[in-house]
Amino acid sequence: MDRGFGIVLASGIAALLLVGCATTQEIPPPSQEGRPIFQAGGAASSPPDAVVVPGPAIHQVAFLIPTPDTAWQAQWLETDKKGMSGKGGLSGFMMGMGILQLLPVTLVAWPVAAGLIAGTVAMGLLGEDMEPGKVAKLDVVDQEALREAAATLHPDRLLRESAAAALAVRTGRPPLSVPWQPTQGPDTPGTDPLSEARKAGADGVLGLTVEAFGLAMGQDEDTYGVFVRIRAQLIEAGSGRLRYERVLQQGPGRPMAGMPKPAVYTLEFLALDQARVFRYEMREVITRMAAILAKDPALPLGPP
């Protein structure tokens, strides 16, 4: 029995060491800054290089206004599970050794004991991996407050309004508005925004789109900040040629030049009072990004 128990002990320790070696680095990595945890829109990606095509200046720009307005639905992304680090395996190993000491000697053949140790180690690792994350611990009312705030924020509209005010200062006149109805099947043909822009007296059409927004992890544990990704495209109304395209992104881990350092808070604070802080931060970020875009010297806008 002593020799068999020694085999079990040696095998269990070897398995535990193997787990520890394979998982020396915990999952997730120490820094998760910038990783989305609450998101509306497309998946995060690295912004491509800006596109600027030489040509004559655009003197009267018109905003492209898609109808109907985008309906945003934000989703919670569980990204902060701890993963297996070996600590759970150690707990399972110790539990298995304790059970062995309670069993009658006649029942503890070494194959049975080895199986028991392996099972408790696996249970310990699984239990650590399945520990609830930050979102699961957040009050349901707070989760719904943030989701409702994202659905009623209308970020595209806010982006266009902010950019219009900034462009009016740069060009001396406010941009025109061109409604655009996308094609929705053979029975619902779309409109031609370039033709409508020419009729209104515009020689360029500027499309501003919020591609994604939400909350991303901050540098410090349990802190989160808003992130926004927008795309701007300027097209000549006469030729249909793309003259300018740029993707701008701001948020934790992805600071944008000219923007202040992203503010971070706890999820509970962001959700207070119908997510008032979340709404405020979103408006501030979008307004500042619109101002930076309007002042971009690469945007080919001339005087009226």
N, C-alpha and C positions, 0 to 999 in steps of 0.2 A: 504493500500500500504506500509506503514511504517513497519508493522509487517511482510509482505511478503518479503520486501527487507532485513529485518533483518535475516529472515530465509535463504535467498540466501547467504548473507554475511557470516553467521555462517557456512553454509554448504561448501562454497568455501574455507574458511580458514581451516576447518577441513580436507578437501580433500588435500589441499596443505601441511598441516602438516604431513598427512599420507604419502604423496610422499616423503617429506623430511626425515621422519623417516626411510622409506624403503630404501632410497638411501643415507644414511649418508656418506658412503664410496663411492667415485667416482669410476667409471670404466673407464679406467684401474686403477690398484693400483698405489700408488705413485711411486714405482720403477718398471720399465719394463726392467731393465738391463738384457741383454742376450737374449731377445726375438727377433727372426728373423724377418726381414722386407723385405729381398731380399735373395732368396735361390735357389740353384741348388742341386738336389739330394733328399735323403729321409728326413723325418721329424726328428726334433731334439729329442734326447732321452738321458737318463743318461747312460754313458758308463758302461758296465758290468765289473765285476772283471776279471783281467787277468788270462789266463789259461796257466799253465806251467806244462808239464808232464816230469818226470825224464827219463833219458836215455842217451845214448852215445852222445858226442858232434858231431855237424855237421861240417865237415871240408871244404867242397866245396858247397856253396849255389848257387842256380840259381834263377833268378827273373822270375816270371810268367808274360808273356807279352800278355794280351788279344788282339785279333785282330777281328774286327777293333777297333780303339781307341774309347773310350766313347764319345758320342756327348752330351754335356751339354746344357741344356736349363734352364736358371734361371727365376724365376717368382717373381713379386712384391707381397708382402703379406701386405694387409692393416690391421695393428694391433693397430693403435694408435687413434681410434675413442674415443671420450671423454665419451660417454655414458650419461645416465640421472642422474643428480645430484641434481635436485630440483631448480636450478637457472632458467632453462628454464620454469619450471612450474610457478615460481613467475612472470616472464615476461608475460606469458599467462594470469595469473590471473588478473594482472593490466590492460592488454589490454581489457579483458572482462568487467571489472568494468567501463572502459572508454566508451566502446560501450553502456553499459546500461544507462549511464548518457545522452547519445545522443538520445535515443529512447523515443517516446511519452509515457506518463504515461499509457495511455489506452492499450498499447501493451505489457506492462511489467507485465504479470502475473507471479507469482513466479515459476511455473514449467518451463516456457519458459526461464526465467532468469537463473535458475539453469542449464538448458541444455546449454545455451550460455557460462556460466562460465566454465562448465566441458569441453566443446569443445575447448575453447581457452587455458585452462591449458594443455590439451592433445597436442595441436598444438605446444605449447612452448616446451614441453618435447621432442617431435619428432624432432623439429627443432634443438635442442641442440644435440641430438643423431646423426643427419645426417650431422654434421659439417665436411667439408672435412679434411682428414688427411694429414700427411706430404707427402706421395707419390703422392696424387692427386695434391698437390701444386708444386711438383717438375717438372721442365721443361721437356717436352717430349724428347727433344734432350739429356738431361742429363740421363733420364731413359734408352734410347736406347744405350747410350755410355756405361753404366754399364752392360747392358744386353749383348752387343756385346763383352765386355771385358771378361765376364764370359764364353761365348761360344768359345772364341779363346785362353783361358788361358792354356788348356791342363794340368790340375793339377795332373792327374795320372802320366803323363810322367815326370813332374817336380819332383814329389815325388820319383819316381824310380831313376832318375838321381842324386838327392841329397843324397838318401840313399846309392847308389852305391859308391859314393865318400867317404862317411863316413865309410862304411863297408870295403872298400879297406884299409883304414888306420888301422882299428881294426884287420883284418885277414891277412893282408899282400898280398892279391891278390884281384882283382876285381871280383864281382859276374858274373856268366854266365847268358845268356838270353835264355829263353825257350818260343818260341811263342806258344800261345794256341788259338785254334779256337773252341769256344763253339758249341755244337750241335744246329742246327737251323732247325730241322725238318728231316723227313726221307730221303730227297734228299740231305741234307747237314750235313753229320756226323761230329762230332767234333774230335779233336785230343786228344791223351793221353799225358798230360804234364809230368807225372811222368816217363813214359817210355822214353820220349825224354830227360828228365833230366839225367836219368841213362846212356843213350847213350853218352851224352855230358861229363860224368864224375862227375856229381853232386850227392851228397848223401842227399841233402835237397832242397826243393822248397819253396821260400818265396814269398807270394802274398801280395802286398801292394795296397790298394784301398782307394781312396778318396770317402767317402760315402756322404758327403754333404759339401757345403761351401757357403759363401755369406756375408751378412751384418746383424749385430744384434745391438740392441739399447744399447747405452752406459749409464753410470750412470747419466750423466748430460742430461738435456733436449736438443733435437735436435742434439745429437751426436750419431755417429754410428761407429762401428769397424768391421773388417773382422773376421769371424769365420771359422774354418776348423775342420772336423771330419774325421779321417782316421782309417782304420783297417789293422792290420798286422797278417798274419797267416804263420807259418812255419810247413811244412809237411815233414816227412821222405820220400825220394824218393823210398826206397826199400819196406817199409811196408805200406805206405800210412797213417801212424799214425800222428795225430795232436800233435805237440810238444809244440807249443807256439801260443797264440792268445792274442792280446791286442788292445783295442780301445782307441785312443788318441783324445782329444778334446781341442781346444784352441779358446778363443774369449771373448768378454765382458760378465761378469757374470759367466764365466766358465774358470778361469785361470788354466793353466797347470803348474805343478811343473817344475822348471827349465827354464820357459819361461818368458820374460819380460812382464810387464803389458801391456795389449792390448791397442794400440793407437786408439784414436777415433777422428772423424772429422765430419763436416757437410756433408750432401749428396751432396751439390753443389761442395764442395771442392774435394770430392772423385771422382766426375765425370769430373773434369777439364782435358782438353787436352786428350780426348779419354780415360778417366778413368785411367790416368797414376798413380795416388796415390793408387787407388784400386789395380792395377796390381802389383805395388811395394810391398804393404803390403802383398798381397797374396803370392808372391814369398818368402818374408822374413819369414813369418809364416811357410810355408811348408818346407823350407830349415832347419829352426831351429828344427821343429818337427822331421824331418828325422834324424838329427844328434842325438837328444835325444834317438830316437828309436834304432839307430845303436849302441849306447853305453850302452843300457840296459843290465845289467849283467845277467838278467834272460833269455835273448835270448841265446839259447844253441849252440853257435858257438865256434869252437876250431881252433887251428892253422892249416895251410895247411899241 
